Amino acid sequence: MTIDIGPNAVDGAGSAPGGGTILLLGAGRMGGAMLRGWLAQGVPASAIAVADPSPAPDLVELAARTGVRLNPVDGAPVDTLVVAVKPQMVESAAAGVQAALAPRTLVLSIMAGKTLADLRRLFPAAGSVVRAMPNLPAAVGRGATVAVAEAGCPADRKARAESLLTAVGSLEWLADEALVDAATALSGSGPAYVFYLVECLTRAGVEVGLPADVSERLARATVEGAGALMGATGQPAAELRAGVTSPGGTTAAGLSKLMADDHLQSLLNATLRAAAQRAAELGGTGPKA
Ligand SMILES: NC(=O)c1ccc[n+]([C@@H]2O[C@H](COP(=O)([O-])OP(=O)(O)OC[C@H]3O[C@@H](n4cnc5c(N)ncnc54)[C@H](OP(=O)(O)O)[C@@H]3O)[C@@H](O)[C@H]2O)c1
């Protein structure tokens, strides 16, 4: 479905800090999380419009409560167009928002696999283009996002992209777009690796005698707690590990198996290689699957 954004989509009554007006194209899981992050960070609701043909009830409620404009039909160029539709929907979605583009417009895309060149083709009248790749924990404000800007993107527009992306977690700028596939393999797919670690720890806990439900709760809480500790201390992971490993103790006995012959390292190397190759295939930067 296409939404036509004509003149005055965002009336400019409010403006995002350092950011001006924003049009969010697609407010599903990720776009909706970003929208909530911006509002929590103090971006004025009057600076934001959302284009989504079938908004979820909680989005309709949020818009009514905050004053974010939903599906405006009278549009004007915006300062930032955030593209958060599924990649396969973007051709038709883009057709409906061409009137929102002007030389001052930054297009900030979070679509997997859509390159800077794709974005330039889809949004030719935009002044600048930034491609970002968040991950699932962005939904709870703890995302790990990477971003790459089109050559020549002015610093103030990169700063604008940065302030919108860091509303849902951390951000790493990449100097080379080719690195997006590698980052996708690590941080994009990474939450699934960690969930699998919890599954394996749960089964291993059962193996050493714990009831399955107790084992599952302990595995979850251990991963959550270890992550929170790493975040709170900022200490390198290797230092934290050494700190809980007394010579001859139980952790040392466990790690002697886990770290033997670098098996786990080799496995993770192969894991990221496979994921990066698949990202390249899907994104059109490598051989097709
Ligand atoms: N979820 C993740 O972990 C993750 C991580 C990194 C990147 N991303 C990227 O983020 C993007 C969004 O993913 P998501 O998980 O948030 O998907 P999603 O929940 O399906 O959200 C997409 C939203 O766009 C709406 N939409 C469809 N056609 C549209 C149109 N023509 N105009 C405006 N809005 C339209 C959809 O409405 P309907 O539901 O009615 O179709 C939906 O609300 C994708 O490009 C994905 O690659 C997601």
The ligand as an SDF file (V2000), in Angstrom:
LIG
                    3D

 48 52  0  0  0  0  0  0  0  0999 V2000
   13.6000   -6.5610   13.7890 N   0  0  0  0  0  0  0  0  0  0  0  0
   14.9200   -6.5370   13.8300 C   0  0  0  0  0  0  0  0  0  0  0  0
   15.5710   -7.1280   14.6990 O   0  0  0  0  0  0  0  0  0  0  0  0
   15.6980   -5.7310   12.8150 C   0  0  0  0  0  0  0  0  0  0  0  0
   17.0920   -5.5950   12.9760 C   0  0  0  0  0  0  0  0  0  0  0  0
   17.7820   -4.8190   12.0510 C   0  0  0  0  0  0  0  0  0  0  0  0
   17.1170   -4.2190   10.9960 C   0  0  0  0  0  0  0  0  0  0  0  0
   15.7780   -4.3860   10.8610 N   0  0  0  0  0  0  0  0  0  0  0  0
   15.1210   -3.7700    9.7270 C   0  0  0  0  0  0  0  0  0  0  0  0
   14.1040   -2.9420   10.1940 O   0  0  0  0  0  0  0  0  0  0  0  0
   13.0850   -2.9060    9.2180 C   0  0  0  0  0  0  0  0  0  0  0  0
   11.7730   -3.1030    9.9020 C   0  0  0  0  0  0  0  0  0  0  0  0
   11.7700   -4.3730   10.5530 O   0  0  0  0  0  0  0  0  0  0  0  0
   10.6530   -4.7300   11.6250 P   0  0  0  0  0  0  0  0  0  0  0  0
   11.0600   -5.9820   12.2740 O   0  0  0  0  0  0  0  0  0  0  0  0
   10.3520   -3.5220   12.4320 O   0  0  0  0  0  0  0  0  0  0  0  0
    9.4440   -5.0290   10.5980 O   0  0  0  0  0  0  0  0  0  0  0  0
    7.8900   -4.8350   10.8380 P   0  0  0  0  0  0  0  0  0  0  0  0
    7.5450   -5.0260   12.2780 O   0  0  0  0  0  0  0  0  0  0  0  0
    7.1900   -5.6530    9.8020 O   0  0  0  0  0  0  0  0  0  0  0  0
    7.6690   -3.2700   10.5140 O   0  0  0  0  0  0  0  0  0  0  0  0
    7.5240   -2.7350    9.2260 C   0  0  0  0  0  0  0  0  0  0  0  0
    6.3660   -1.7520    9.2720 C   0  0  0  0  0  0  0  0  0  0  0  0
    6.2440   -1.0760    8.0200 O   0  0  0  0  0  0  0  0  0  0  0  0
    4.8690   -1.0700    7.6560 C   0  0  0  0  0  0  0  0  0  0  0  0
    4.6770   -0.8730    6.2070 N   0  0  0  0  0  0  0  0  0  0  0  0
    4.4720   -1.8010    5.2390 C   0  0  0  0  0  0  0  0  0  0  0  0
    4.3050   -1.2010    4.0410 N   0  0  0  0  0  0  0  0  0  0  0  0
    4.3900    0.1280    4.2420 C   0  0  0  0  0  0  0  0  0  0  0  0
    4.2900    1.2820    3.4070 C   0  0  0  0  0  0  0  0  0  0  0  0
    4.0450    1.1710    2.0770 N   0  0  0  0  0  0  0  0  0  0  0  0
    4.4310    2.5040    3.9400 N   0  0  0  0  0  0  0  0  0  0  0  0
    4.6640    2.6450    5.2660 C   0  0  0  0  0  0  0  0  0  0  0  0
    4.7710    1.5780    6.1270 N   0  0  0  0  0  0  0  0  0  0  0  0
    4.6410    0.3340    5.6340 C   0  0  0  0  0  0  0  0  0  0  0  0
    4.3770   -2.4090    8.1500 C   0  0  0  0  0  0  0  0  0  0  0  0
    2.9660   -2.4370    8.1800 O   0  0  0  0  0  0  0  0  0  0  0  0
    2.2550   -3.9110    8.0330 P   0  0  0  0  0  0  0  0  0  0  0  0
    2.6030   -4.6710    9.2600 O   0  0  0  0  0  0  0  0  0  0  0  0
    0.8020   -3.5610    7.9270 O   0  0  0  0  0  0  0  0  0  0  0  0
    2.7960   -4.5320    6.7730 O   0  0  0  0  0  0  0  0  0  0  0  0
    5.0120   -2.4550    9.5280 C   0  0  0  0  0  0  0  0  0  0  0  0
    4.2830   -1.7250   10.4840 O   0  0  0  0  0  0  0  0  0  0  0  0
   13.3830   -3.9730    8.1670 C   0  0  0  0  0  0  0  0  0  0  0  0
   13.8330   -3.3540    6.9780 O   0  0  0  0  0  0  0  0  0  0  0  0
   14.4650   -4.7750    8.7970 C   0  0  0  0  0  0  0  0  0  0  0  0
   15.3850   -5.2360    7.8130 O   0  0  0  0  0  0  0  0  0  0  0  0
   15.0460   -5.1120   11.7480 C   0  0  0  0  0  0  0  0  0  0  0  0
  1  2  1  0
  2  3  2  0
  2  4  1  0
  4  5  1  0
  4 48  2  0
  5  6  2  0
  6  7  1  0
  7  8  2  0
  8  9  1  0
  8 48  1  0
  9 10  1  0
  9 46  1  0
 10 11  1  0
 11 12  1  0
 11 44  1  0
 12 13  1  0
 13 14  1  0
 14 15  2  0
 14 16  1  0
 14 17  1  0
 17 18  1  0
 18 19  2  0
 18 20  1  0
 18 21  1  0
 21 22  1  0
 22 23  1  0
 23 24  1  0
 23 42  1  0
 24 25  1  0
 25 26  1  0
 25 36  1  0
 26 27  1  0
 26 35  1  0
 27 28  2  0
 28 29  1  0
 29 30  1  0
 29 35  2  0
 30 31  1  0
 30 32  2  0
 32 33  1  0
 33 34  2  0
 34 35  1  0
 36 37  1  0
 36 42  1  0
 37 38  1  0
 38 39  2  0
 38 40  1  0
 38 41  1  0
 42 43  1  0
 44 45  1  0
 44 46  1  0
 46 47  1  0
M  CHG  2   8   1  16  -1
M  END
$$$$
